[in-house]
């Protein structure tokens, strides 16, 4: 598969890591909002150096042109966050000097073993 380097004039997002999937799209302005056209999957990140991301993309997909909007997504199989084990503890702290009320706290759990 071909490889392309995407070099940015600004710092890249610190969350980008090898294995993330790069997407791109053209944008148009309607009023004061930018709207995206169809989003194209480019491929997985195979390298990061400074402000350059190296992407491995399939034949038939064109790399993005300058000025197109670049985004990335994490692999959900490896980047799901949840509590593991049989015990969890958390602390909620209000640093404000104003009176505050908590409306709701919710926790999602899944039994992992018996």
N, C-alpha and C positions, 0 to 999 in steps of 0.2 A: 504494500500500500504506500502511496506517496506521503511525504512528510512536508509540513509547512511550518514556518516560524511566524508567530504573531507578535510584533513588537509594538509596545505602547509608549506614548510620550509621558504618561503618568505612571505612578506605581500601580502594580496589579494588586488585586484583592488578596489579602494575606490568607484567605481561606482556600484559594486554589491549590490543589495538590495533584500529584500524578494519579491518573485513573479517573479524574473528573471528566465529564463530557462537555465539550464546547459546542455552543449553538450560536448562530448569527442571524440577523435580519436587517432589512432596510427599514428606515423609518421615514414617515412623512409627517408634516405639521398640519394639523387641522385646528384652526383657532390658535389657542396657546398650548395645546397638548400634542406631544409626539405620539403617533400610533404606529404599531409594528405591522408589517406585512406578514407574509408567511415565514415561520421560523424554520431554519434549516439546521439539521444536526451535522456538525462537521466531523467530530470524532473525539477519541480520548486524548487527554494530555499525557505525553510521554516524557516531557522535560520542562523544567522551569529554570531560567537563569536571568537574574536581574529583572528587567521589564520585558522579557521575551518568554513566550510560551510556545513549546514545540508540540504540534498536534499531528497524529497519525490519522489520515482520512482515506475513505474508500475511493477507488477510481469511479468517476462519474459525478463526484461532488466537487464543485468549484470552491476554492478558498474564498473567504470574504474579501471584498474590495475595500479600499480605504474609506472610512466614514461610515461603514456599517456597524450596527450595534452588536457587540460581542457579549455573551453571557455564558454561565457554566452551571452545571448541576452535579450534585454529589451522587455516587453510587449508593442507593438506598440499602443495599444488602450489607454494606460495610459501615455506613454512617448513621444507623438508627441509634437513637439515644433512649435508653430506658434503664430503670433500676434493676439490678440483679441481686439475688440472694433473698434471705428471709426477713431482713430487718433494714429499715431506712429511718433516718432522722433528719429533720430539717428545722431551720430556725428562721422566723420571719421577724424583721426588725424595721421599725419606723424611725428614721433619722430626723424627721420633721419635728418642729416645736408645736405644730398645729395638731389639734385633735383629729384623729382619723378612725374610721370604722372599716372593718373588712367585711365585704359582702359575701364572698364565697371562696372556698378553697376546694380544689378537685384533684384527685389522683387516679390515674388509670393503672390497674394492675392485671397481671395475667399469671395464673398459677403455672409454674414451670415444672414442678415435680410433686410427687406424693410420697 
